[in-house]
Amino acid sequence: MKNTTKLLAAFALLLMTTGTTLAQTKTLRILMVGGGGSHDFARWYGQEDKKTIESTGKYSVTYTEQTDSIPAYLKTADLLILTNNQPINAAGQAAITKFVEKGHGLLLLHAAVWYNWEDWPAYNLNYVGGGSRSHEKLQEIKNLVVNPAHAITQGIPARFEFVDELYRHIPDPASKGIEVLVIGQSKETDAVYPGAFTVKHPKAKIAAITTGHDERSHQHEAYKQLLINAVNWIAN
């Protein structure tokens, strides 16, 4: 009888341990929305960034450029990545708003921090904390970590450089604010703008990376680590 009790207790402990492991290793579902002009979204986001994120073994990324499908995809998504600059209809805007306001995480990459949608001012105000309307010409820029204590900047060099578009990102004083983690500095003009930051929101974790024009950023080790860190921070 004692042996049977011990076996049952051991079996119960095994089930509890297995359940905990499964919960900890659950693959989170990410929806990434790309598409629009001026960038090869499918190549550098739908392929390169998807590969970088999925290399962690913790995430499954679905990439789409069909913005009409956003409401359907978000029904099964745990986290949303926006990097597009093409139109999003009213249904898509409402679905994204509902998703974020329910506390789901949002990551904004490159084109998604632009002032893309005049019919959706709440997007830039609430989810970007401002935005970009222009950028310097494509050239090598300096990226400088200004908040090395944040989880998103862990393992990132204090300074790294690559060729990209330096977005002239301006915070909106009417927003709840942003926390700048990395700044981009022009080698031509010495102008400084936010390069990576978090957006203050009462319910959701939101982060943004303003660089990402082509392979010179997407295949750079610092960019890839920044991307993974941002996803991990939002997901946790």
KEKE-3310 file (N, C-alpha, C; in steps of 0.2 Angstrom, whole numbers, plus 5000, padded with zeros to 4 digits):
npx = (5004:5010:5020:5012:5005:5016:5020:5009:5010:5022:5019:5009:5016:5025:5015:5012:5024:5026:5015:5018:5030:5025:5017:5026:5033:5024:5020:5019:5008:5010:5005:5010:5009:5012:5017:5014:5022:5039:5047:5054:5044:5039:5051:5061:5054:5043:5051:5065:5064:5054:5060:5071:5064:5057:5067:5070:5062:5051:5040:5027:5026:5014:5014:5006:5000:4988:4977:4964:4961:4965:4956:4951:4963:4968:4960:4965:4978:4992:5000:5004:5012:5016:5021:5018:5013:5002:4984:4973:4957:4941:4936:4948:4955:4947:4948:4962:4962:4954:4961:4973:4968:4963:4974:4983:5000:5010:5020:5029:5037:5048:5041:5029:5029:5026:5017:5004:4990:4978:4965:4964:4969:4970:4978:4992:4993:4989:4996:5008:5014:5017:5026:5033:5037:5046:5062:5080:5092:5096:5109:5124:5121:5122:5119:5114:5114:5104:5097:5103:5099:5086:5076:5075:5086:5096:5111:5114:5126:5134:5135:5132:5132:5124:5119:5104:5087:5086:5074:5064:5058:5046:5040:5023:5017:5004:5002:5003:5016:5033:5047:5063:5075:5085:5095:5095:5108:5113:5126:5129:5122:5122:5110:5098:5087:5073:5077:5074:5060:5049:5031:5020:5006:4991:4986:4992:5008:5019:5031:5043:5053:5063:5071:5075:5076:5082:5092:5104:5101:5092:5099:5109:5118:5115:5103:5095:5095:5090:5077:5072:5073:5064:5052:5052:5051:5038:5030:5031)
npy = (4994:5006:5007:5009:5021:5030:5028:5034:5047:5051:5050:5060:5071:5071:5074:5087:5094:5092:5099:5112:5114:5113:5124:5134:5133:5136:5141:5157:5166:5177:5190:5198:5212:5219:5228:5240:5255:5259:5250:5234:5224:5211:5204:5208:5209:5200:5188:5189:5196:5188:5175:5178:5181:5169:5161:5160:5150:5152:5158:5159:5166:5174:5181:5194:5204:5208:5218:5219:5207:5208:5209:5195:5188:5193:5187:5175:5179:5182:5193:5208:5214:5228:5235:5241:5253:5255:5257:5255:5248:5254:5243:5236:5245:5246:5233:5232:5242:5237:5225:5230:5238:5228:5224:5217:5215:5226:5229:5241:5243:5252:5258:5259:5268:5280:5294:5288:5286:5297:5297:5291:5297:5293:5283:5286:5295:5287:5275:5276:5288:5299:5303:5301:5311:5313:5309:5308:5307:5290:5283:5280:5278:5283:5273:5274:5268:5273:5270:5258:5249:5244:5230:5228:5233:5224:5216:5223:5232:5247:5257:5256:5254:5257:5257:5266:5273:5288:5292:5306:5307:5313:5316:5317:5329:5329:5316:5301:5299:5293:5282:5283:5272:5269:5280:5288:5295:5307:5306:5316:5328:5328:5328:5321:5308:5298:5281:5268:5264:5264:5265:5273:5266:5263:5249:5240:5233:5242:5244:5251:5252:5262:5260:5250:5248:5240:5226:5230:5234:5224:5212:5215:5211:5218:5224:5213:5207:5217:5217:5204:5206:5216:5209:5199:5207:5213:5201:5196)
npz = (5000:5004:4994:4983:4986:4986:4972:4966:4971:4965:4952:4951:4954:4943:4933:4936:4935:4921:4916:4920:4912:4899:4899:4901:4889:4879:4863:4857:4847:4834:4825:4810:4801:4786:4771:4757:4751:4746:4753:4754:4760:4761:4760:4770:4782:4782:4779:4784:4797:4802:4802:4811:4823:4825:4827:4841:4846:4853:4847:4835:4819:4809:4794:4785:4771:4768:4773:4775:4781:4794:4806:4807:4808:4821:4830:4834:4838:4849:4850:4842:4827:4818:4803:4792:4779:4771:4767:4781:4784:4791:4799:4801:4809:4820:4825:4829:4838:4848:4851:4857:4867:4875:4881:4875:4867:4857:4844:4835:4819:4810:4796:4802:4812:4806:4801:4795:4793:4791:4794:4806:4818:4832:4832:4831:4842:4853:4852:4846:4851:4845:4830:4814:4800:4790:4784:4785:4771:4764:4773:4782:4799:4817:4830:4847:4863:4876:4887:4895:4905:4903:4898:4884:4879:4883:4881:4869:4859:4866:4856:4839:4821:4806:4788:4785:4786:4794:4804:4807:4820:4830:4847:4853:4862:4868:4870:4880:4882:4879:4882:4879:4872:4863:4853:4837:4828:4816:4805:4796:4800:4813:4820:4832:4835:4842:4842:4846:4857:4871:4872:4883:4890:4897:4898:4889:4883:4873:4860:4850:4835:4825:4814:4799:4785:4775:4770:4777:4790:4795:4794:4803:4818:4830:4827:4826:4838:4846:4841:4845:4859:4861:4857:4866:4878:4877:4876:4888)
capx = (5000:5014:5023:5007:5005:5022:5020:5004:5012:5027:5015:5005:5022:5027:5010:5012:5030:5025:5010:5022:5034:5021:5014:5031:5035:5019:5022:5015:5006:5012:5003:5014:5006:5017:5015:5014:5027:5045:5051:5052:5041:5039:5058:5064:5049:5040:5055:5070:5062:5050:5065:5074:5059:5055:5074:5070:5058:5045:5035:5025:5024:5010:5014:5001:4999:4981:4975:4957:4961:4967:4951:4951:4969:4969:4956:4970:4985:4994:5004:5003:5018:5014:5026:5015:5011:4996:4978:4969:4950:4938:4936:4954:4957:4943:4951:4968:4961:4951:4966:4977:4964:4962:4980:4988:5006:5010:5027:5029:5043:5050:5036:5023:5029:5025:5010:5002:4983:4975:4958:4965:4974:4971:4984:4999:4992:4989:5000:5015:5016:5020:5027:5038:5034:5051:5068:5086:5093:5098:5116:5126:5119:5125:5114:5117:5110:5104:5095:5106:5096:5080:5076:5075:5093:5101:5115:5115:5132:5132:5135:5132:5131:5123:5115:5097:5084:5085:5067:5064:5053:5044:5035:5018:5016:4997:5001:5005:5023:5037:5053:5068:5080:5091:5094:5099:5111:5115:5133:5129:5119:5122:5103:5097:5080:5072:5078:5070:5057:5042:5026:5016:4999:4988:4984:4996:5015:5020:5038:5044:5060:5062:5075:5073:5074:5084:5096:5109:5099:5088:5104:5114:5117:5112:5096:5091:5095:5085:5070:5071:5072:5057:5046:5052:5048:5031:5027:5032)
capy = (5000:5012:5008:5012:5028:5033:5029:5039:5054:5052:5051:5067:5076:5071:5077:5094:5096:5092:5104:5118:5114:5115:5131:5139:5133:5137:5145:5162:5167:5184:5193:5203:5215:5223:5230:5247:5257:5262:5245:5227:5222:5204:5201:5210:5208:5193:5183:5190:5197:5182:5170:5181:5180:5162:5157:5159:5144:5154:5162:5158:5172:5174:5188:5196:5211:5208:5222:5217:5201:5209:5207:5188:5185:5195:5183:5170:5181:5184:5199:5211:5218:5232:5238:5243:5260:5255:5259:5250:5250:5255:5237:5234:5250:5245:5227:5234:5246:5232:5221:5233:5240:5223:5223:5213:5218:5229:5231:5245:5243:5256:5262:5259:5274:5286:5297:5285:5286:5303:5295:5287:5300:5290:5278:5290:5298:5282:5269:5278:5293:5304:5300:5304:5314:5314:5306:5310:5302:5284:5284:5277:5282:5280:5271:5275:5265:5278:5266:5251:5245:5241:5223:5228:5235:5220:5212:5227:5236:5254:5260:5252:5258:5253:5262:5266:5280:5291:5295:5312:5305:5319:5314:5321:5331:5327:5309:5299:5299:5288:5281:5282:5267:5270:5286:5288:5301:5308:5308:5322:5334:5327:5328:5315:5306:5291:5275:5263:5267:5261:5270:5273:5264:5260:5242:5236:5235:5244:5246:5253:5252:5266:5258:5244:5250:5235:5221:5232:5234:5218:5207:5217:5207:5222:5225:5207:5206:5222:5215:5199:5208:5219:5204:5196:5211:5213:5195:5194)
capz = (5000:5004:4988:4978:4988:4983:4965:4964:4972:4960:4945:4951:4953:4936:4929:4938:4932:4914:4914:4920:4907:4893:4900:4900:4882:4874:4857:4856:4840:4832:4818:4808:4795:4782:4764:4756:4747:4748:4756:4752:4766:4761:4760:4776:4787:4781:4779:4788:4804:4804:4804:4818:4829:4826:4829:4848:4847:4857:4844:4828:4816:4803:4790:4779:4768:4767:4779:4776:4785:4801:4811:4807:4811:4828:4835:4837:4839:4856:4850:4835:4825:4813:4799:4785:4778:4767:4771:4785:4784:4798:4803:4804:4814:4826:4828:4832:4844:4853:4853:4861:4873:4880:4885:4870:4866:4850:4842:4829:4816:4804:4793:4806:4817:4802:4801:4789:4792:4793:4796:4812:4823:4838:4832:4832:4848:4859:4851:4844:4855:4841:4824:4809:4793:4785:4786:4781:4765:4766:4774:4789:4805:4823:4835:4854:4868:4881:4893:4895:4911:4901:4895:4877:4877:4886:4876:4863:4860:4867:4850:4833:4815:4799:4784:4786:4785:4801:4804:4811:4825:4835:4852:4853:4869:4870:4871:4887:4883:4877:4885:4873:4874:4859:4849:4831:4827:4809:4804:4792:4803:4821:4823:4836:4836:4845:4837:4849:4863:4873:4873:4889:4889:4903:4897:4884:4882:4866:4859:4843:4832:4819:4808:4796:4778:4770:4773:4781:4797:4796:4795:4808:4824:4835:4826:4827:4846:4848:4839:4849:4865:4861:4857:4873:4883:4876:4877:4896)
cpx = (5004:5018:5018:5006:5010:5022:5015:5006:5018:5024:5012:5011:5024:5022:5011:5018:5029:5020:5014:5026:5031:5019:5020:5034:5030:5021:5017:5014:5006:5009:5007:5011:5011:5013:5014:5020:5034:5050:5049:5050:5041:5046:5061:5060:5046:5044:5061:5068:5058:5055:5069:5070:5058:5061:5074:5066:5052:5039:5034:5023:5020:5011:5009:5002:4992:4977:4967:4956:4963:4962:4951:4957:4970:4965:4960:4977:4986:4997:5004:5010:5015:5020:5024:5014:5005:4990:4976:4962:4947:4938:4942:4957:4954:4946:4957:4967:4958:4956:4971:4974:4963:4968:4985:4994:5006:5018:5027:5036:5043:5044:5030:5023:5028:5018:5006:4994:4980:4968:4958:4970:4975:4977:4990:4999:4993:4994:5007:5018:5019:5020:5032:5034:5039:5057:5074:5087:5096:5106:5117:5124:5122:5119:5117:5112:5110:5100:5097:5103:5089:5081:5077:5082:5098:5105:5117:5121:5130:5132:5136:5130:5129:5119:5108:5094:5083:5078:5067:5058:5052:5039:5029:5017:5009:4997:5003:5012:5027:5043:5058:5073:5086:5089:5098:5102:5114:5122:5134:5127:5120:5115:5102:5089:5079:5073:5074:5067:5051:5037:5021:5009:4997:4987:4989:5004:5016:5027:5038:5052:5060:5066:5073:5072:5076:5089:5102:5107:5096:5093:5110:5113:5113:5105:5092:5090:5090:5078:5068:5069:5065:5051:5046:5049:5041:5027:5027:5028)
cpy = (5006:5013:5011:5019:5032:5034:5034:5046:5056:5054:5058:5072:5077:5075:5085:5097:5097:5098:5111:5119:5116:5122:5136:5139:5134:5142:5150:5164:5175:5185:5198:5206:5220:5225:5237:5249:5259:5256:5238:5223:5214:5201:5202:5209:5201:5187:5184:5191:5191:5176:5172:5179:5173:5158:5156:5153:5145:5156:5159:5164:5171:5181:5188:5203:5212:5212:5221:5211:5202:5207:5199:5185:5187:5191:5177:5172:5183:5191:5201:5215:5222:5235:5240:5250:5260:5256:5253:5252:5251:5249:5235:5238:5248:5238:5228:5237:5241:5228:5224:5236:5235:5220:5218:5218:5221:5231:5235:5245:5248:5260:5263:5265:5281:5288:5294:5286:5292:5302:5292:5291:5297:5285:5281:5293:5293:5277:5271:5284:5299:5301:5303:5306:5314:5310:5308:5305:5296:5284:5281:5281:5279:5279:5270:5272:5271:5275:5259:5247:5242:5234:5223:5230:5230:5216:5217:5231:5244:5258:5255:5256:5254:5259:5261:5273:5282:5295:5301:5311:5311:5316:5319:5323:5330:5320:5307:5298:5293:5288:5279:5277:5268:5276:5285:5295:5302:5310:5314:5328:5334:5327:5321:5314:5299:5286:5269:5265:5263:5266:5268:5272:5261:5253:5238:5238:5236:5246:5248:5254:5256:5264:5252:5245:5244:5230:5224:5233:5227:5212:5209:5214:5212:5223:5219:5206:5211:5220:5209:5201:5212:5215:5201:5200:5212:5207:5193:5199)
cpz = (5000:4998:4983:4980:4985:4976:4963:4965:4967:4954:4945:4951:4946:4931:4930:4935:4924:4912:4915:4915:4900:4893:4898:4893:4877:4869:4856:4849:4839:4825:4816:4801:4792:4775:4764:4751:4750:4751:4753:4758:4767:4763:4767:4782:4787:4781:4784:4795:4806:4807:4811:4824:4831:4828:4837:4850:4852:4854:4837:4825:4810:4800:4785:4777:4766:4773:4780:4781:4793:4807:4812:4811:4819:4832:4838:4839:4847:4856:4842:4833:4818:4810:4793:4785:4772:4771:4775:4785:4791:4802:4805:4809:4821:4829:4831:4838:4850:4856:4858:4868:4878:4883:4881:4868:4858:4849:4835:4826:4810:4802:4797:4811:4813:4803:4795:4788:4795:4796:4803:4816:4829:4838:4834:4840:4854:4858:4849:4848:4851:4834:4820:4803:4788:4788:4782:4776:4768:4767:4781:4794:4812:4828:4842:4859:4874:4887:4893:4901:4908:4898:4888:4875:4880:4880:4869:4865:4862:4861:4844:4827:4809:4795:4784:4785:4793:4801:4809:4815:4830:4840:4852:4861:4872:4872:4879:4888:4880:4881:4880:4876:4870:4855:4843:4830:4819:4809:4800:4795:4810:4824:4826:4836:4839:4840:4840:4856:4865:4873:4879:4887:4895:4903:4894:4884:4874:4866:4852:4841:4826:4813:4805:4789:4774:4774:4778:4788:4799:4798:4800:4815:4830:4834:4827:4834:4849:4846:4843:4856:4866:4861:4864:4878:4883:4878:4885:4900)
residu = (MET:LYS:ASN:THR:THR:LYS:LEU:LEU:ALA:ALA:PHE:ALA:LEU:LEU:LEU:MET:THR:THR:GLY:THR:THR:LEU:ALA:GLN:THR:LYS:THR:LEU:ARG:ILE:LEU:MET:VAL:GLY:GLY:GLY:GLY:SER:HIS:ASP:PHE:ALA:ARG:TRP:TYR:GLY:GLN:GLU:ASP:LYS:LYS:THR:ILE:GLU:SER:THR:GLY:LYS:TYR:SER:VAL:THR:TYR:THR:GLU:GLN:THR:ASP:SER:ILE:PRO:ALA:TYR:LEU:LYS:THR:ALA:ASP:LEU:LEU:ILE:LEU:THR:ASN:ASN:GLN:PRO:ILE:ASN:ALA:ALA:GLY:GLN:ALA:ALA:ILE:THR:LYS:PHE:VAL:GLU:LYS:GLY:HIS:GLY:LEU:LEU:LEU:LEU:HIS:ALA:ALA:VAL:TRP:TYR:ASN:TRP:GLU:ASP:TRP:PRO:ALA:TYR:ASN:LEU:ASN:TYR:VAL:GLY:GLY:GLY:SER:ARG:SER:HIS:GLU:LYS:LEU:GLN:GLU:ILE:LYS:ASN:LEU:VAL:VAL:ASN:PRO:ALA:HIS:ALA:ILE:THR:GLN:GLY:ILE:PRO:ALA:ARG:PHE:GLU:PHE:VAL:ASP:GLU:LEU:TYR:ARG:HIS:ILE:PRO:ASP:PRO:ALA:SER:LYS:GLY:ILE:GLU:VAL:LEU:VAL:ILE:GLY:GLN:SER:LYS:GLU:THR:ASP:ALA:VAL:TYR:PRO:GLY:ALA:PHE:THR:VAL:LYS:HIS:PRO:LYS:ALA:LYS:ILE:ALA:ALA:ILE:THR:THR:GLY:HIS:ASP:GLU:ARG:SER:HIS:GLN:HIS:GLU:ALA:TYR:LYS:GLN:LEU:LEU:ILE:ASN:ALA:VAL:ASN:TRP:ILE:ALA:ASN)
# end
